[in-house]
Every structure is written in C-alpha cells, then in structure tokens.
C-alpha cells in the first residue's frame, strides 16, 4: 500500500467511529476548544480527549495551546490524503470503465445499445 493509501486508511478508520465522526464534523465550522466540543456529546470529557487524540494521530486534526485550553481544528493535510486516495481509486475505476466500453464498441462494430 502506498503512503497516501496508508494515510487514507488510517484516517478512514479513525472516522469509522461515530463519536469521532461527530467531533470531526463539529470542527467543520472552525476551531473549537475541547470543552466546547465535549458539550452535547454522550461520552465523558476524558473520552472526548481520547477521541481527539485518535483523530490527531490519524492526521485529521491539529491542536494548539490557548492558555490552559487545547483548541482543535481540521488539518487539511489529512483530508488531502483521503482526497488523493479517492481520486486515485476513481481514476482507476473510470479507466477500467472506458476500457470496457472501448472493447464493446470495437468487438461489435457498433455502439452499445441503451437499456430502456
């Protein structure tokens, strides 16, 4: 597996957990402190910190110190790894589809028929 594929796999595995996905989605609107992220979540504040640590290890979020608080935000590099993996996957799938269509056209001497 390529480095991008490995990074994407780690990021996707981190987002597979519904609590981590919810925390990640809350960061879409901008940076937030741990306490703010923990409000309204069904897990404890220490559990929120552990989930954020998993997201950080997967490269999906980064944190900065703001006094005594930790403020988290989405790390675009982590999303870039997922995007590169998806682009690569879809590029291969579309190339295979084109090859299949080209073979159908070349093999029958006419264009494939449309299903109605």
N, C-alpha and C positions, 0 to 999 in steps of 0.2 A: 504494500500500500504506500502511496506517495505521502510526502509530508503534509501536503494540503489535505489529502484524503484522511490521514490520521487525525489532523487537527479538526476537520469537519466531523469525523466520527465521535471524537471526544466532546465537541460542542453539542452535537445532536443528542448524545447520551445524557449530557447534563440537562438539556431541555426536555428530556423524556419525562422527568418528574413533574407532576402538575404544580407543586408548590414552587419549584424553581422557575417553571414557565410563568407562573403568575407574578413572581418577583421581577423577572426579566421584563415582562410586559408593562409593569408599573414604571419601569425606568425609561420606557419609550418617550414619556413626556419630559424627561430631563433628569438631572442628578437628584438623588434623594439620600437623606441620612438613614441609617439602619432603623432608628426608632420610627421614622415615618413609614418606611417600608413594612415594618412589623405590625403597624396598626391595621386591624381588619383581617389579618391572616390567621388561620386556625391553628398555627403552631406557635410555640413559645419564641421569645426574642432570641435566646441562645440557638434555637433551631434555625431561625432566620439567618443568623450569623454563619451557621454551618452551611446552609444552602448557598449563601452568597460566596463562601469560600470555594465551594464546588464550581460555581459559575466563574469565579475569578481564575481558578486553576485551569478551566476549560478555555480561558481567553475571551470569554464573552463580556465580562465586566472588569472595570478597574476601580480602584478606590483611592481617595486622598484624605488626608487628615484635615479637619476643620475644627481647630481647638481640641476638644476632647471627643469629638464625634468623627465617625468614618462616613464619608459621603461616597456613594457608588454611582457609577454611570456606565452606560453601554460602551464597550470597546469596539470600535468599528473594525479593527483587525480580525476579531473573532467572527464577526458577521461576514467579513471578506473571505474567510476560509470556507464557510458554508456556501457562500455565493459561487466561489470558484469551483467547488465540488459539484454543485448543481449545474453550473454552466457546462462543465466537462461531461457530466452524465447526460444531459440533454443533447449536447453536441454529438455524442456517440450514438444516442438513440435516433436522432434526426438523420444522421449519416446512414445508419442501417435502414431506416425507412426509405430514404431516397434510393439506396442501392436496390432494395426490394421492388420499388416501383419501376426503376430502370430495367430490371430483369423482366418484369411482367410486360412492359412495353416492347422490349427487344424480342422476347420469346414469342409473342402472339402476333406481332406485326401491327398491332393496333393498341389504342389506349385502353386502360382498364375500364370496364363498364361501371356505371354508377348504380348503386343499390337504391331502390325506391321503396 
